[in-house]
Amino acid sequence: MFKVIVEKECGCFKKSDMENGVSFDSKDDALMSSIEMSNKMNDDFCGKHEFKLLEVENDFVIAMSDSTAGGCCGGGCGTH
């Protein structure tokens, strides 16, 4: 079992229709889903954060890189 996990759910993620912790039977399916998800987050979200993809054991974790702009998108980014 392989999971796609969003490490910190920012406000943009919470407002989106994306799900956190989705499981896959195939590593390839989990990888493809995590790539699509992180690309969508980087392209479509407000731009205050940049997201990177990490492989951690059997999971693909979408983590926040350093903020790309001051402030937060308003949903618990944990920078306070």
mmCIF file of the N, C-alpha and C atoms, coordinates in Angstrom:
data_MODEL
# 
_entry.id   MODEL 
# 
loop_
_atom_site.group_PDB 
_atom_site.id 
_atom_site.type_symbol 
_atom_site.label_atom_id 
_atom_site.label_alt_id 
_atom_site.label_comp_id 
_atom_site.label_asym_id 
_atom_site.label_entity_id 
_atom_site.label_seq_id 
_atom_site.pdbx_PDB_ins_code 
_atom_site.Cartn_x 
_atom_site.Cartn_y 
_atom_site.Cartn_z 
_atom_site.occupancy 
_atom_site.B_iso_or_equiv 
_atom_site.pdbx_formal_charge 
_atom_site.auth_seq_id 
_atom_site.auth_comp_id 
_atom_site.auth_asym_id 
_atom_site.auth_atom_id 
_atom_site.pdbx_PDB_model_num 
ATOM 1   N N  . MET A 1 1  ? 0.849   -1.177 0.000   1.00 0.00 ? 1  MET A N  1 
ATOM 2   C CA . MET A 1 1  ? 0.000   0.000  0.000   1.00 0.00 ? 1  MET A CA 1 
ATOM 3   C C  . MET A 1 1  ? 0.898   1.245  0.000   1.00 0.00 ? 1  MET A C  1 
ATOM 4   N N  . PHE A 1 2  ? 0.587   2.161  -0.883  1.00 0.00 ? 2  PHE A N  1 
ATOM 5   C CA . PHE A 1 2  ? 1.340   3.404  -1.035  1.00 0.00 ? 2  PHE A CA 1 
ATOM 6   C C  . PHE A 1 2  ? 0.385   4.578  -0.852  1.00 0.00 ? 2  PHE A C  1 
ATOM 7   N N  . LYS A 1 3  ? 0.846   5.617  -0.160  1.00 0.00 ? 3  LYS A N  1 
ATOM 8   C CA . LYS A 1 3  ? -0.015  6.774  0.107   1.00 0.00 ? 3  LYS A CA 1 
ATOM 9   C C  . LYS A 1 3  ? 0.587   8.045  -0.463  1.00 0.00 ? 3  LYS A C  1 
ATOM 10  N N  . VAL A 1 4  ? -0.300  8.988  -0.791  1.00 0.00 ? 4  VAL A N  1 
ATOM 11  C CA . VAL A 1 4  ? 0.085   10.348 -1.150  1.00 0.00 ? 4  VAL A CA 1 
ATOM 12  C C  . VAL A 1 4  ? -0.367  11.219 0.013   1.00 0.00 ? 4  VAL A C  1 
ATOM 13  N N  . ILE A 1 5  ? 0.610   11.853 0.669   1.00 0.00 ? 5  ILE A N  1 
ATOM 14  C CA . ILE A 1 5  ? 0.334   12.617 1.883   1.00 0.00 ? 5  ILE A CA 1 
ATOM 15  C C  . ILE A 1 5  ? 0.766   14.065 1.689   1.00 0.00 ? 5  ILE A C  1 
ATOM 16  N N  . VAL A 1 6  ? -0.124  14.995 2.019   1.00 0.00 ? 6  VAL A N  1 
ATOM 17  C CA . VAL A 1 6  ? 0.217   16.412 2.050   1.00 0.00 ? 6  VAL A CA 1 
ATOM 18  C C  . VAL A 1 6  ? 0.646   16.711 3.474   1.00 0.00 ? 6  VAL A C  1 
ATOM 19  N N  . GLU A 1 7  ? 1.920   17.100 3.633   1.00 0.00 ? 7  GLU A N  1 
ATOM 20  C CA . GLU A 1 7  ? 2.500   17.279 4.958   1.00 0.00 ? 7  GLU A CA 1 
ATOM 21  C C  . GLU A 1 7  ? 1.776   18.350 5.773   1.00 0.00 ? 7  GLU A C  1 
ATOM 22  N N  . LYS A 1 8  ? 1.536   19.505 5.168   1.00 0.00 ? 8  LYS A N  1 
ATOM 23  C CA . LYS A 1 8  ? 0.828   20.600 5.831   1.00 0.00 ? 8  LYS A CA 1 
ATOM 24  C C  . LYS A 1 8  ? -0.246  21.109 4.882   1.00 0.00 ? 8  LYS A C  1 
ATOM 25  N N  . GLU A 1 9  ? -1.485  21.086 5.342   1.00 0.00 ? 9  GLU A N  1 
ATOM 26  C CA . GLU A 1 9  ? -2.599  21.533 4.511   1.00 0.00 ? 9  GLU A CA 1 
ATOM 27  C C  . GLU A 1 9  ? -2.762  23.045 4.655   1.00 0.00 ? 9  GLU A C  1 
ATOM 28  N N  . CYS A 1 10 ? -2.328  23.787 3.657   1.00 0.00 ? 10 CYS A N  1 
ATOM 29  C CA . CYS A 1 10 ? -2.498  25.237 3.651   1.00 0.00 ? 10 CYS A CA 1 
ATOM 30  C C  . CYS A 1 10 ? -3.952  25.573 3.312   1.00 0.00 ? 10 CYS A C  1 
ATOM 31  N N  . GLY A 1 11 ? -4.305  26.825 3.396   1.00 0.00 ? 11 GLY A N  1 
ATOM 32  C CA . GLY A 1 11 ? -5.662  27.261 3.112   1.00 0.00 ? 11 GLY A CA 1 
ATOM 33  C C  . GLY A 1 11 ? -6.114  26.911 1.710   1.00 0.00 ? 11 GLY A C  1 
ATOM 34  N N  . CYS A 1 12 ? -5.221  27.054 0.746   1.00 0.00 ? 12 CYS A N  1 
ATOM 35  C CA . CYS A 1 12 ? -5.572  26.729 -0.643  1.00 0.00 ? 12 CYS A CA 1 
ATOM 36  C C  . CYS A 1 12 ? -5.899  25.248 -0.776  1.00 0.00 ? 12 CYS A C  1 
ATOM 37  N N  . PHE A 1 13 ? -5.147  24.394 -0.094  1.00 0.00 ? 13 PHE A N  1 
ATOM 38  C CA . PHE A 1 13 ? -5.421  22.964 -0.148  1.00 0.00 ? 13 PHE A CA 1 
ATOM 39  C C  . PHE A 1 13 ? -6.781  22.667 0.470   1.00 0.00 ? 13 PHE A C  1 
ATOM 40  N N  . LYS A 1 14 ? -7.051  23.274 1.618   1.00 0.00 ? 14 LYS A N  1 
ATOM 41  C CA . LYS A 1 14 ? -8.321  23.032 2.307   1.00 0.00 ? 14 LYS A CA 1 
ATOM 42  C C  . LYS A 1 14 ? -9.517  23.474 1.463   1.00 0.00 ? 14 LYS A C  1 
ATOM 43  N N  . LYS A 1 15 ? -9.334  24.518 0.655   1.00 0.00 ? 15 LYS A N  1 
ATOM 44  C CA . LYS A 1 15 ? -10.415 25.008 -0.208  1.00 0.00 ? 15 LYS A CA 1 
ATOM 45  C C  . LYS A 1 15 ? -10.556 24.176 -1.482  1.00 0.00 ? 15 LYS A C  1 
ATOM 46  N N  . SER A 1 16 ? -9.534  23.417 -1.816  1.00 0.00 ? 16 SER A N  1 
ATOM 47  C CA . SER A 1 16 ? -9.559  22.626 -3.052  1.00 0.00 ? 16 SER A CA 1 
ATOM 48  C C  . SER A 1 16 ? -10.388 21.354 -2.855  1.00 0.00 ? 16 SER A C  1 
ATOM 49  N N  . ASP A 1 17 ? -10.570 20.630 -3.948  1.00 0.00 ? 17 ASP A N  1 
ATOM 50  C CA . ASP A 1 17 ? -11.280 19.356 -3.872  1.00 0.00 ? 17 ASP A CA 1 
ATOM 51  C C  . ASP A 1 17 ? -10.311 18.180 -3.720  1.00 0.00 ? 17 ASP A C  1 
ATOM 52  N N  . MET A 1 18 ? -9.049  18.469 -3.424  1.00 0.00 ? 18 MET A N  1 
ATOM 53  C CA . MET A 1 18 ? -8.043  17.420 -3.271  1.00 0.00 ? 18 MET A CA 1 
ATOM 54  C C  . MET A 1 18 ? -8.196  16.720 -1.925  1.00 0.00 ? 18 MET A C  1 
ATOM 55  N N  . GLU A 1 19 ? -7.791  15.449 -1.909  1.00 0.00 ? 19 GLU A N  1 
ATOM 56  C CA . GLU A 1 19 ? -7.833  14.657 -0.686  1.00 0.00 ? 19 GLU A CA 1 
ATOM 57  C C  . GLU A 1 19 ? -6.421  14.354 -0.214  1.00 0.00 ? 19 GLU A C  1 
ATOM 58  N N  . ASN A 1 20 ? -6.255  14.327 1.100   1.00 0.00 ? 20 ASN A N  1 
ATOM 59  C CA . ASN A 1 20 ? -4.981  13.996 1.718   1.00 0.00 ? 20 ASN A CA 1 
ATOM 60  C C  . ASN A 1 20 ? -5.011  12.535 2.160   1.00 0.00 ? 20 ASN A C  1 
ATOM 61  N N  . GLY A 1 21 ? -3.892  11.849 2.012   1.00 0.00 ? 21 GLY A N  1 
ATOM 62  C CA . GLY A 1 21 ? -3.776  10.478 2.500   1.00 0.00 ? 21 GLY A CA 1 
ATOM 63  C C  . GLY A 1 21 ? -4.404  9.427  1.611   1.00 0.00 ? 21 GLY A C  1 
ATOM 64  N N  . VAL A 1 22 ? -4.491  9.699  0.326   1.00 0.00 ? 22 VAL A N  1 
ATOM 65  C CA . VAL A 1 22 ? -5.088  8.743  -0.609  1.00 0.00 ? 22 VAL A CA 1 
ATOM 66  C C  . VAL A 1 22 ? -4.134  7.556  -0.783  1.00 0.00 ? 22 VAL A C  1 
ATOM 67  N N  . SER A 1 23 ? -4.695  6.347  -0.728  1.00 0.00 ? 23 SER A N  1 
ATOM 68  C CA . SER A 1 23 ? -3.908  5.112  -0.837  1.00 0.00 ? 23 SER A CA 1 
ATOM 69  C C  . SER A 1 23 ? -4.008  4.503  -2.225  1.00 0.00 ? 23 SER A C  1 
ATOM 70  N N  . PHE A 1 24 ? -2.919  3.866  -2.630  1.00 0.00 ? 24 PHE A N  1 
ATOM 71  C CA . PHE A 1 24 ? -2.843  3.180  -3.917  1.00 0.00 ? 24 PHE A CA 1 
ATOM 72  C C  . PHE A 1 24 ? -2.202  1.816  -3.718  1.00 0.00 ? 24 PHE A C  1 
ATOM 73  N N  . ASP A 1 25 ? -2.619  0.844  -4.527  1.00 0.00 ? 25 ASP A N  1 
ATOM 74  C CA . ASP A 1 25 ? -2.003  -0.479 -4.492  1.00 0.00 ? 25 ASP A CA 1 
ATOM 75  C C  . ASP A 1 25 ? -0.679  -0.493 -5.235  1.00 0.00 ? 25 ASP A C  1 
ATOM 76  N N  . SER A 1 26 ? -0.555  0.374  -6.221  1.00 0.00 ? 26 SER A N  1 
ATOM 77  C CA . SER A 1 26 ? 0.628   0.417  -7.079  1.00 0.00 ? 26 SER A CA 1 
ATOM 78  C C  . SER A 1 26 ? 1.495   1.635  -6.743  1.00 0.00 ? 26 SER A C  1 
ATOM 79  N N  . LYS A 1 27 ? 2.792   1.406  -6.652  1.00 0.00 ? 27 LYS A N  1 
ATOM 80  C CA . LYS A 1 27 ? 3.727   2.510  -6.416  1.00 0.00 ? 27 LYS A CA 1 
ATOM 81  C C  . LYS A 1 27 ? 3.699   3.484  -7.589  1.00 0.00 ? 27 LYS A C  1 
ATOM 82  N N  . ASP A 1 28 ? 3.606   2.964  -8.802  1.00 0.00 ? 28 ASP A N  1 
ATOM 83  C CA . ASP A 1 28 ? 3.567   3.819  -9.991  1.00 0.00 ? 28 ASP A CA 1 
ATOM 84  C C  . ASP A 1 28 ? 2.338   4.729  -9.978  1.00 0.00 ? 28 ASP A C  1 
ATOM 85  N N  . ASP A 1 29 ? 1.185   4.180  -9.582  1.00 0.00 ? 29 ASP A N  1 
ATOM 86  C CA . ASP A 1 29 ? -0.030  4.991  -9.510  1.00 0.00 ? 29 ASP A CA 1 
ATOM 87  C C  . ASP A 1 29 ? 0.101   6.086  -8.457  1.00 0.00 ? 29 ASP A C  1 
ATOM 88  N N  . ALA A 1 30 ? 0.679   5.747  -7.310  1.00 0.00 ? 30 ALA A N  1 
ATOM 89  C CA . ALA A 1 30 ? 0.878   6.737  -6.251  1.00 0.00 ? 30 ALA A CA 1 
ATOM 90  C C  . ALA A 1 30 ? 1.841   7.825  -6.708  1.00 0.00 ? 30 ALA A C  1 
ATOM 91  N N  . LEU A 1 31 ? 2.903   7.430  -7.386  1.00 0.00 ? 31 LEU A N  1 
ATOM 92  C CA . LEU A 1 31 ? 3.877   8.400  -7.892  1.00 0.00 ? 31 LEU A CA 1 
ATOM 93  C C  . LEU A 1 31 ? 3.237   9.338  -8.902  1.00 0.00 ? 31 LEU A C  1 
ATOM 94  N N  . MET A 1 32 ? 2.506   8.787  -9.855  1.00 0.00 ? 32 MET A N  1 
ATOM 95  C CA . MET A 1 32 ? 1.865   9.625  -10.874 1.00 0.00 ? 32 MET A CA 1 
ATOM 96  C C  . MET A 1 32 ? 0.862   10.589 -10.244 1.00 0.00 ? 32 MET A C  1 
ATOM 97  N N  . SER A 1 33 ? 0.081   10.103 -9.301  1.00 0.00 ? 33 SER A N  1 
ATOM 98  C CA . SER A 1 33 ? -0.893  10.951 -8.622  1.00 0.00 ? 33 SER A CA 1 
ATOM 99  C C  . SER A 1 33 ? -0.202  12.063 -7.834  1.00 0.00 ? 33 SER A C  1 
ATOM 100 N N  . SER A 1 34 ? 0.884   11.726 -7.148  1.00 0.00 ? 34 SER A N  1 
ATOM 101 C CA . SER A 1 34 ? 1.592   12.735 -6.347  1.00 0.00 ? 34 SER A CA 1 
ATOM 102 C C  . SER A 1 34 ? 2.256   13.792 -7.227  1.00 0.00 ? 34 SER A C  1 
ATOM 103 N N  . ILE A 1 35 ? 2.751   13.403 -8.377  1.00 0.00 ? 35 ILE A N  1 
ATOM 104 C CA . ILE A 1 35 ? 3.346   14.363 -9.319  1.00 0.00 ? 35 ILE A CA 1 
ATOM 105 C C  . ILE A 1 35 ? 2.268   15.304 -9.843  1.00 0.00 ? 35 ILE A C  1 
ATOM 106 N N  . GLU A 1 36 ? 1.139   14.732 -10.269 1.00 0.00 ? 36 GLU A N  1 
ATOM 107 C CA . GLU A 1 36 ? 0.036   15.556 -10.770 1.00 0.00 ? 36 GLU A CA 1 
ATOM 108 C C  . GLU A 1 36 ? -0.460  16.520 -9.689  1.00 0.00 ? 36 GLU A C  1 
ATOM 109 N N  . MET A 1 37 ? -0.587  16.005 -8.469  1.00 0.00 ? 37 MET A N  1 
ATOM 110 C CA . MET A 1 37 ? -1.098  16.814 -7.362  1.00 0.00 ? 37 MET A CA 1 
ATOM 111 C C  . MET A 1 37 ? -0.133  17.958 -7.013  1.00 0.00 ? 37 MET A C  1 
ATOM 112 N N  . SER A 1 38 ? 1.147   17.666 -6.889  1.00 0.00 ? 38 SER A N  1 
ATOM 113 C CA . SER A 1 38 ? 2.108   18.717 -6.539  1.00 0.00 ? 38 SER A CA 1 
ATOM 114 C C  . SER A 1 38 ? 2.222   19.744 -7.662  1.00 0.00 ? 38 SER A C  1 
ATOM 115 N N  . ASN A 1 39 ? 2.152   19.303 -8.917  1.00 0.00 ? 39 ASN A N  1 
ATOM 116 C CA . ASN A 1 39 ? 2.176   20.250 -10.041 1.00 0.00 ? 39 ASN A CA 1 
ATOM 117 C C  . ASN A 1 39 ? 0.957   21.161 -10.005 1.00 0.00 ? 39 ASN A C  1 
ATOM 118 N N  . LYS A 1 40 ? -0.215  20.593 -9.742  1.00 0.00 ? 40 LYS A N  1 
ATOM 119 C CA . LYS A 1 40 ? -1.441  21.384 -9.662  1.00 0.00 ? 40 LYS A CA 1 
ATOM 120 C C  . LYS A 1 40 ? -1.347  22.390 -8.512  1.00 0.00 ? 40 LYS A C  1 
ATOM 121 N N  . MET A 1 41 ? -0.814  21.950 -7.380  1.00 0.00 ? 41 MET A N  1 
ATOM 122 C CA . MET A 1 41 ? -0.671  22.845 -6.225  1.00 0.00 ? 41 MET A CA 1 
ATOM 123 C C  . MET A 1 41 ? 0.281   23.995 -6.552  1.00 0.00 ? 41 MET A C  1 
ATOM 124 N N  . ASN A 1 42 ? 1.378   23.699 -7.226  1.00 0.00 ? 42 ASN A N  1 
ATOM 125 C CA . ASN A 1 42 ? 2.340   24.746 -7.584  1.00 0.00 ? 42 ASN A CA 1 
ATOM 126 C C  . ASN A 1 42 ? 1.793   25.680 -8.663  1.00 0.00 ? 42 ASN A C  1 
ATOM 127 N N  . ASP A 1 43 ? 1.002   25.150 -9.578  1.00 0.00 ? 43 ASP A N  1 
ATOM 128 C CA . ASP A 1 43 ? 0.485   25.953 -10.688 1.00 0.00 ? 43 ASP A CA 1 
ATOM 129 C C  . ASP A 1 43 ? -0.771  26.740 -10.337 1.00 0.00 ? 43 ASP A C  1 
ATOM 130 N N  . ASP A 1 44 ? -1.671  26.139 -9.545  1.00 0.00 ? 44 ASP A N  1 
ATOM 131 C CA . ASP A 1 44 ? -3.001  26.720 -9.348  1.00 0.00 ? 44 ASP A CA 1 
ATOM 132 C C  . ASP A 1 44 ? -3.218  27.402 -8.005  1.00 0.00 ? 44 ASP A C  1 
ATOM 133 N N  . PHE A 1 45 ? -2.407  27.098 -7.015  1.00 0.00 ? 45 PHE A N  1 
ATOM 134 C CA . PHE A 1 45 ? -2.602  27.719 -5.701  1.00 0.00 ? 45 PHE A CA 1 
ATOM 135 C C  . PHE A 1 45 ? -2.082  29.149 -5.728  1.00 0.00 ? 45 PHE A C  1 
ATOM 136 N N  . CYS A 1 46 ? -2.207  29.874 -4.614  1.00 0.00 ? 46 CYS A N  1 
ATOM 137 C CA . CYS A 1 46 ? -1.958  31.315 -4.570  1.00 0.00 ? 46 CYS A CA 1 
ATOM 138 C C  . CYS A 1 46 ? -0.504  31.720 -4.816  1.00 0.00 ? 46 CYS A C  1 
ATOM 139 N N  . GLY A 1 47 ? 0.440   30.802 -4.726  1.00 0.00 ? 47 GLY A N  1 
ATOM 140 C CA . GLY A 1 47 ? 1.832   31.115 -5.013  1.00 0.00 ? 47 GLY A CA 1 
ATOM 141 C C  . GLY A 1 47 ? 2.637   31.541 -3.797  1.00 0.00 ? 47 GLY A C  1 
ATOM 142 N N  . LYS A 1 48 ? 2.020   31.543 -2.627  1.00 0.00 ? 48 LYS A N  1 
ATOM 143 C CA . LYS A 1 48 ? 2.756   31.944 -1.415  1.00 0.00 ? 48 LYS A CA 1 
ATOM 144 C C  . LYS A 1 48 ? 3.659   30.829 -0.910  1.00 0.00 ? 48 LYS A C  1 
ATOM 145 N N  . HIS A 1 49 ? 3.425   29.614 -1.389  1.00 0.00 ? 49 HIS A N  1 
ATOM 146 C CA . HIS A 1 49 ? 4.260   28.474 -1.023  1.00 0.00 ? 49 HIS A CA 1 
ATOM 147 C C  . HIS A 1 49 ? 4.652   27.738 -2.292  1.00 0.00 ? 49 HIS A C  1 
ATOM 148 N N  . GLU A 1 50 ? 5.784   27.080 -2.206  1.00 0.00 ? 50 GLU A N  1 
ATOM 149 C CA . GLU A 1 50 ? 6.186   26.173 -3.274  1.00 0.00 ? 50 GLU A CA 1 
ATOM 150 C C  . GLU A 1 50 ? 6.175   24.783 -2.674  1.00 0.00 ? 50 GLU A C  1 
ATOM 151 N N  . PHE A 1 51 ? 5.725   23.813 -3.440  1.00 0.00 ? 51 PHE A N  1 
ATOM 152 C CA . PHE A 1 51 ? 5.594   22.454 -2.929  1.00 0.00 ? 51 PHE A CA 1 
ATOM 153 C C  . PHE A 1 51 ? 6.604   21.552 -3.605  1.00 0.00 ? 51 PHE A C  1 
ATOM 154 N N  . LYS A 1 52 ? 7.163   20.640 -2.819  1.00 0.00 ? 52 LYS A N  1 
ATOM 155 C CA . LYS A 1 52 ? 8.134   19.679 -3.341  1.00 0.00 ? 52 LYS A CA 1 
ATOM 156 C C  . LYS A 1 52 ? 7.659   18.279 -3.003  1.00 0.00 ? 52 LYS A C  1 
ATOM 157 N N  . LEU A 1 53 ? 8.094   17.322 -3.776  1.00 0.00 ? 53 LEU A N  1 
ATOM 158 C CA . LEU A 1 53 ? 7.681   15.934 -3.620  1.00 0.00 ? 53 LEU A CA 1 
ATOM 159 C C  . LEU A 1 53 ? 8.835   15.129 -3.040  1.00 0.00 ? 53 LEU A C  1 
ATOM 160 N N  . LEU A 1 54 ? 8.536   14.380 -1.980  1.00 0.00 ? 54 LEU A N  1 
ATOM 161 C CA . LEU A 1 54 ? 9.534   13.544 -1.323  1.00 0.00 ? 54 LEU A CA 1 
ATOM 162 C C  . LEU A 1 54 ? 9.027   12.109 -1.266  1.00 0.00 ? 54 LEU A C  1 
ATOM 163 N N  . GLU A 1 55 ? 9.929   11.156 -1.426  1.00 0.00 ? 55 GLU A N  1 
ATOM 164 C CA . GLU A 1 55 ? 9.559   9.754  -1.228  1.00 0.00 ? 55 GLU A CA 1 
ATOM 165 C C  . GLU A 1 55 ? 10.049  9.335  0.146   1.00 0.00 ? 55 GLU A C  1 
ATOM 166 N N  . VAL A 1 56 ? 9.129   8.898  0.996   1.00 0.00 ? 56 VAL A N  1 
ATOM 167 C CA . VAL A 1 56 ? 9.450   8.479  2.358   1.00 0.00 ? 56 VAL A CA 1 
ATOM 168 C C  . VAL A 1 56 ? 8.882   7.075  2.558   1.00 0.00 ? 56 VAL A C  1 
ATOM 169 N N  . GLU A 1 57 ? 9.756   6.093  2.563   1.00 0.00 ? 57 GLU A N  1 
ATOM 170 C CA . GLU A 1 57 ? 9.376   4.684  2.651   1.00 0.00 ? 57 GLU A CA 1 
ATOM 171 C C  . GLU A 1 57 ? 8.350   4.360  1.563   1.00 0.00 ? 57 GLU A C  1 
ATOM 172 N N  . ASN A 1 58 ? 7.130   3.981  1.919   1.00 0.00 ? 58 ASN A N  1 
ATOM 173 C CA . ASN A 1 58 ? 6.114   3.630  0.922   1.00 0.00 ? 58 ASN A CA 1 
ATOM 174 C C  . ASN A 1 58 ? 5.175   4.780  0.611   1.00 0.00 ? 58 ASN A C  1 
ATOM 175 N N  . ASP A 1 59 ? 5.519   5.971  1.036   1.00 0.00 ? 59 ASP A N  1 
ATOM 176 C CA . ASP A 1 59 ? 4.647   7.126  0.832   1.00 0.00 ? 59 ASP A CA 1 
ATOM 177 C C  . ASP A 1 59 ? 5.330   8.177  -0.028  1.00 0.00 ? 59 ASP A C  1 
ATOM 178 N N  . PHE A 1 60 ? 4.494   8.975  -0.699  1.00 0.00 ? 60 PHE A N  1 
ATOM 179 C CA . PHE A 1 60 ? 4.966   10.151 -1.414  1.00 0.00 ? 60 PHE A CA 1 
ATOM 180 C C  . PHE A 1 60 ? 4.401   11.346 -0.673  1.00 0.00 ? 60 PHE A C  1 
ATOM 181 N N  . VAL A 1 61 ? 5.301   12.165 -0.135  1.00 0.00 ? 61 VAL A N  1 
ATOM 182 C CA . VAL A 1 61 ? 4.913   13.292 0.711   1.00 0.00 ? 61 VAL A CA 1 
ATOM 183 C C  . VAL A 1 61 ? 5.084   14.583 -0.073  1.00 0.00 ? 61 VAL A C  1 
ATOM 184 N N  . ILE A 1 62 ? 4.020   15.381 -0.111  1.00 0.00 ? 62 ILE A N  1 
ATOM 185 C CA . ILE A 1 62 ? 4.086   16.706 -0.711  1.00 0.00 ? 62 ILE A CA 1 
ATOM 186 C C  . ILE A 1 62 ? 4.322   17.681 0.435   1.00 0.00 ? 62 ILE A C  1 
ATOM 187 N N  . ALA A 1 63 ? 5.503   18.269 0.444   1.00 0.00 ? 63 ALA A N  1 
ATOM 188 C CA . ALA A 1 63 ? 5.921   19.149 1.531   1.00 0.00 ? 63 ALA A CA 1 
ATOM 189 C C  . ALA A 1 63 ? 6.077   20.572 1.018   1.00 0.00 ? 63 ALA A C  1 
ATOM 190 N N  . MET A 1 64 ? 5.966   21.506 1.939   1.00 0.00 ? 64 MET A N  1 
ATOM 191 C CA . MET A 1 64 ? 6.176   22.910 1.583   1.00 0.00 ? 64 MET A CA 1 
ATOM 192 C C  . MET A 1 64 ? 7.664   23.196 1.548   1.00 0.00 ? 64 MET A C  1 
ATOM 193 N N  . SER A 1 65 ? 8.088   23.845 0.481   1.00 0.00 ? 65 SER A N  1 
ATOM 194 C CA . SER A 1 65 ? 9.433   24.409 0.436   1.00 0.00 ? 65 SER A CA 1 
ATOM 195 C C  . SER A 1 65 ? 9.348   25.735 1.173   1.00 0.00 ? 65 SER A C  1 
ATOM 196 N N  . ASP A 1 66 ? 10.408  26.494 1.217   1.00 0.00 ? 66 ASP A N  1 
ATOM 197 C CA . ASP A 1 66 ? 10.352  27.811 1.824   1.00 0.00 ? 66 ASP A CA 1 
ATOM 198 C C  . ASP A 1 66 ? 9.315   28.655 1.123   1.00 0.00 ? 66 ASP A C  1 
ATOM 199 N N  . SER A 1 67 ? 8.714   29.565 1.850   1.00 0.00 ? 67 SER A N  1 
ATOM 200 C CA . SER A 1 67 ? 7.711   30.451 1.262   1.00 0.00 ? 67 SER A CA 1 
ATOM 201 C C  . SER A 1 67 ? 8.317   31.228 0.116   1.00 0.00 ? 67 SER A C  1 
ATOM 202 N N  . THR A 1 68 ? 7.511   31.437 -0.920  1.00 0.00 ? 68 THR A N  1 
ATOM 203 C CA . THR A 1 68 ? 7.978   32.184 -2.077  1.00 0.00 ? 68 THR A CA 1 
ATOM 204 C C  . THR A 1 68 ? 7.596   33.646 -1.964  1.00 0.00 ? 68 THR A C  1 
ATOM 205 N N  . ALA A 1 69 ? 6.746   33.974 -0.992  1.00 0.00 ? 69 ALA A N  1 
ATOM 206 C CA . ALA A 1 69 ? 6.333   35.359 -0.761  1.00 0.00 ? 69 ALA A CA 1 
ATOM 207 C C  . ALA A 1 69 ? 6.045   35.530 0.720   1.00 0.00 ? 69 ALA A C  1 
ATOM 208 N N  . GLY A 1 70 ? 5.953   36.749 1.176   1.00 0.00 ? 70 GLY A N  1 
ATOM 209 C CA . GLY A 1 70 ? 5.674   36.988 2.581   1.00 0.00 ? 70 GLY A CA 1 
ATOM 210 C C  . GLY A 1 70 ? 4.264   36.582 2.940   1.00 0.00 ? 70 GLY A C  1 
ATOM 211 N N  . GLY A 1 71 ? 4.077   36.199 4.180   1.00 0.00 ? 71 GLY A N  1 
ATOM 212 C CA . GLY A 1 71 ? 2.741   35.898 4.660   1.00 0.00 ? 71 GLY A CA 1 
ATOM 213 C C  . GLY A 1 71 ? 2.317   34.473 4.375   1.00 0.00 ? 71 GLY A C  1 
ATOM 214 N N  . CYS A 1 72 ? 1.051   34.248 4.619   1.00 0.00 ? 72 CYS A N  1 
ATOM 215 C CA . CYS A 1 72 ? 0.489   32.909 4.483   1.00 0.00 ? 72 CYS A CA 1 
ATOM 216 C C  . CYS A 1 72 ? -0.809  33.024 3.680   1.00 0.00 ? 72 CYS A C  1 
ATOM 217 N N  . CYS A 1 73 ? -1.199  31.934 3.089   1.00 0.00 ? 73 CYS A N  1 
ATOM 218 C CA . CYS A 1 73 ? -2.431  31.930 2.310   1.00 0.00 ? 73 CYS A CA 1 
ATOM 219 C C  . CYS A 1 73 ? -3.651  31.796 3.199   1.00 0.00 ? 73 CYS A C  1 
ATOM 220 N N  . GLY A 1 74 ? -3.457  31.777 4.518   1.00 0.00 ? 74 GLY A N  1 
ATOM 221 C CA . GLY A 1 74 ? -4.575  31.865 5.443   1.00 0.00 ? 74 GLY A CA 1 
ATOM 222 C C  . GLY A 1 74 ? -5.198  30.564 5.878   1.00 0.00 ? 74 GLY A C  1 
ATOM 223 N N  . GLY A 1 75 ? -4.421  29.531 6.035   1.00 0.00 ? 75 GLY A N  1 
ATOM 224 C CA . GLY A 1 75 ? -5.057  28.281 6.440   1.00 0.00 ? 75 GLY A CA 1 
ATOM 225 C C  . GLY A 1 75 ? -4.209  27.388 7.285   1.00 0.00 ? 75 GLY A C  1 
ATOM 226 N N  . GLY A 1 76 ? -3.439  27.925 8.174   1.00 0.00 ? 76 GLY A N  1 
ATOM 227 C CA . GLY A 1 76 ? -2.656  27.064 9.058   1.00 0.00 ? 76 GLY A CA 1 
ATOM 228 C C  . GLY A 1 76 ? -1.400  26.530 8.437   1.00 0.00 ? 76 GLY A C  1 
ATOM 229 N N  . CYS A 1 77 ? -0.617  27.392 7.836   1.00 0.00 ? 77 CYS A N  1 
ATOM 230 C CA . CYS A 1 77 ? 0.632   26.925 7.224   1.00 0.00 ? 77 CYS A CA 1 
ATOM 231 C C  . CYS A 1 77 ? 1.699   26.684 8.280   1.00 0.00 ? 77 CYS A C  1 
ATOM 232 N N  . GLY A 1 78 ? 1.445   27.079 9.516   1.00 0.00 ? 78 GLY A N  1 
ATOM 233 C CA . GLY A 1 78 ? 2.382   26.777 10.598  1.00 0.00 ? 78 GLY A CA 1 
ATOM 234 C C  . GLY A 1 78 ? 3.614   27.647 10.631  1.00 0.00 ? 78 GLY A C  1 
ATOM 235 N N  . THR A 1 79 ? 3.575   28.811 10.034  1.00 0.00 ? 79 THR A N  1 
ATOM 236 C CA . THR A 1 79 ? 4.762   29.666 10.037  1.00 0.00 ? 79 THR A CA 1 
ATOM 237 C C  . THR A 1 79 ? 4.741   30.687 11.178  1.00 0.00 ? 79 THR A C  1 
ATOM 238 N N  . HIS A 1 80 ? 3.696   30.648 12.008  1.00 0.00 ? 80 HIS A N  1 
ATOM 239 C CA . HIS A 1 80 ? 3.606   31.638 13.090  1.00 0.00 ? 80 HIS A CA 1 
ATOM 240 C C  . HIS A 1 80 ? 4.365   31.161 14.310  1.00 0.00 ? 80 HIS A C  1 
# 
